[in-house]
Amino acid sequence: MALSARVRTRDGWAVPHAVVTVTDMSGIQVLRAEADAEGRVKDTTPLEPGPYTAIVTALGYAPTASTALVTASGRAELGQVVLARQGGVELPPPGPWTIDPVHSSVVAVAQHLGLSSVQGRFTEFGGRFEVARDTVRSRVEAVIQAASIDTGNRMRDDHLRSPDFLDTEQYPTITYRSTGLTPGGRDRWTVHGRLGLHGVVRPVDLDLAYLGTGPDPWGGIRAAFRATTELHRDDFAISYNQILQAGIAAIGATLRVELNIQAVQGEELPEV
């Protein structure tokens, strides 16, 4: 194999049928290969050892170029190539945006038995954010229905809803309200805010990545984001645990939270 690469979006999805064009240092094209449905590029065309330029393009994505060094074996491994949507660093238009829960997800992951992870998702949530002309003045509010937790196991979910954990009868909602925004790059920010969980309100920061904006099939404009954070259960007075042999906790004290958010421009969601 002379050339290999994996073409991905910034949030890790394959870019099918991307095209890799390789030119020598004089600009003459020496190879052109197309990615498969999984974003993998494999080509057996032999290349002379030395430096080349590899240009990766795909419809709807901004092209990227990098130097490819062909080794004495005639191979060039580009590794993972990340493409950004065209206009991806162009921020969403100012104004209100409404989170679309059907095309979004709120996932929490906890360590189980000190070995593997258990993943749960909240299936009922909503919110909106306001994009300000001065981006750092943008605001977001979101509400999650605590009882909508779903780990794929009914007995475990019922236990998570009980007073041992979320106590959803007494604290039916989880809320988040931003208090500020700190830029971390052209398309990344730290969102500062206050999380209300289990009757406790604490400051929580979100690491936010902007994935792009584009039209949808129903005549609207959508924007996509990914946000991550870590929570400590003890900070929210959720301290139940079962200690096993050798002092290993059945459920870890730290939760990794990942939000994949798609929002529609406007005060409310369209009827589709």
N, C-alpha and C positions, 0 to 999 in steps of 0.2 A: 504494500500500500504506500503510494507516494505522498498522498495528501489526506489528512483526516481533520475533522472539526466537528463541534457540536454547536449549533446556532440556537440561542435562547432569547426570550424576552427578559426584561429586567426583573420580572417576578418569577422567572424560572421555567416558563412554558416554552415548548419547542416552537420554532418558526419553520413550518413546512415549506419546502420548495424555495428556500433562500438560494441565492446563487453566489458562488465564490469564484472570482476571477483573479488569476495570478499573472502578474506581469514581471518581466525581468527589469533590471535597473535602468534600461534604456526606454522602458515603457511599452515594450512589445508583449502582447498577450501570448502566454505559453500554455495556459490551462484554463478551462472553464468547467466547473462541476456544480451540480444541483443537489441540494439537500433532499432527503427523503421525508416522509410524513412525520418522522420523529425528530426532524432537524439535524440528522446526522449526514455528514459529508464524507464520502470515501471515494477516492479515485486512484487508479493504478498507473496513471500516465507517468513515465519516468522523467525525472528532472535532474539537471546537472547540479552538483553541490554549489552552494553559494546563497547570497541574499536575494529575496524576491519581495514584491509587494502583493499582499492579498487584500482584495476589496470584496466585502460581503454586502450584498444588497437583497432587499425583499420588498414587495409591494406594500406600501403603507408604513414602512420603517425608514429611518434615516440611515444612509449607508455608513459603513465604517471601514477604515483601512489600517493595516498594520504590516510590519515587516515579518516575513516568513523566512526562516533560515533552513535551507535544505542541507541535511547532513551528508556525510560521505556515503551513507547507505542509500541516499536518494529519497529520504523521507522528510516530510515537513508536517509537524503536528501543531495545529493552531490551538488545540484545546477548546475551551468554551468561549464562544464569541457572543457577546451580548449586544442586541439591537434595541434601540429606543424607538418608540412610535414617532412618526413624523409630527413635529410640533410638541413633542413630549415635554420639553422644558418650558413651553409656553403655558403660563399659569391659567387656570380656569377663569372665565370672565367674572368680574365682581358682581356681587349680588347673592341672593339666597339659593341654596342647594338642599335637596331633600334626599336622605339616604334611602336607597332601594333595598329592603331586606331580602327580597327574592334573589337578588344578584349579589348579595354580600354575605359575609360570615363572621361570627364571633366565636373564637375557639380558645379553650384553655387546656393546657397540658400539665399533668402532675406526674411525678415519679411514683412508681408502684413497686413496693417490696425492695426498693433499692436496686432494681434490675432494669425494668422496662418502664414505658410510659403509658398512661391512660389519658385519652383525649375526650374532651366533652365540648359540645357546642350549644350555644343558646339559639333557639329557633325563633324566638319572638323578640324583636327589638326595633327601634326606630330612632330617628333624630334628624337634625338639620345643622347646616353650618352656613356662615355668612362669610364670603370672600370679600375682604376689604381692598380698596385700591392701594393702600399701604398694607402689604400682605401680613406684616406682623401684628396688625390689629384685627385679623380675622378671628372668628369665634366659632365654637362648636358645642352643641349640646346633644346628648344621647341618653336614651332610657332602655334598659334591658329588663324583660320580665324574668325574674329569677327562677320561677317554677318551670321555665321552658328548657332547663338544662337537659341534655340528652347525651348519654355516654354509650348508648346501645345496649344497656342492661337495666331493666326496669327496677330490680331490687336495689341496685346501686344508685339509680337516679332518685328513688324514693328516700334513700338514706341521705343523699346530698340535699334534698329539700327539707329534711327534718331539722329540729333545733341543734343537732350535732354540727351542722354545717351552715347552710344558707338560711335556714329557718324562714322559709318563704311565706308562711302564714303571717308572721309578724313583720317581715321585711320583704314585701312582694316585688320591689323594684331595685335595680342597680342603676345608679345615675353617674354621668360624667359631664362636667362643665369646664371648659377651658378657661384659663386665666391669663394666658400669654403664649407667645410663639417666638422661638429663637431659631434663626436660619442656620443650617448646617451644610449648605451647598446650594447649587442651582435648583435642585428638586428635592431637597431633604430639609426637614425641620425637627426640632424638639417641641412638642406641644406640652405646655405646662397646664395642669388642671387639677380638679378635685374630684375624687372618686368616692361615691357614697355606696357602701357595701356592708350589709349586716348591721345597719344602724350606726356605722362608724364612717366619718368623712375624713379622708386623708389626701395630701397632695400626691399626685401620680403623674409622671412624665411619660409621654408616648414618643417613640422614635418613628417619625412619619416619612414615608417615601411617596412621592407623586408619580403615578404611572402614565398619565396622559389624559387627554380630553378628545372626544369625537362624537359624531352623530350616532343616533340609534335608529332602528327600523321604524320607530313610531313618530318621527319628526322632532324628537327632543335632542338635547345635548347632555352627554354624560361625562363624568370625571371619575377616575379610579385612583385609589390610594391603598397603601399597605402600612399598617402601624403595628408595632410590637412593644411589649413591656414585660416586666416581671413583678409579681405581687408576692408578698409574704403573708400567709394566712393569719399569723399571730398579730399582724398590724391591724387586722379587722376583727379581732376577737373571735376567730375561728380556730380554736386550739385543739379540737378533738383529734385524738390519734390512738392507734393501737400499736403498741411496741412489741415487736417479735423478738425471737432469740437474737443474741448478740447486739441488742439495742437498735435494731433496724426498724424504722418506722414503716408501717403499712403504706402510708401515703405521705409523700414529701411535703415539706412546709412551704416550698416555693412553687408558684404557678407561672408558667410561661404563657402569655396571652398574645394571640395574633388576630388582627382585624384586617379583613380584606373587604374594602368598602367601595361600592359603586353608588354614585349619587347623580340625581337628575336635576338639571337647572330649573329653578322655580320653587314656589312655596309649597307645592304638593306633587304627589306622584301622578303621572298620566294614567288614564284608564286604557288598558290594552287587552 
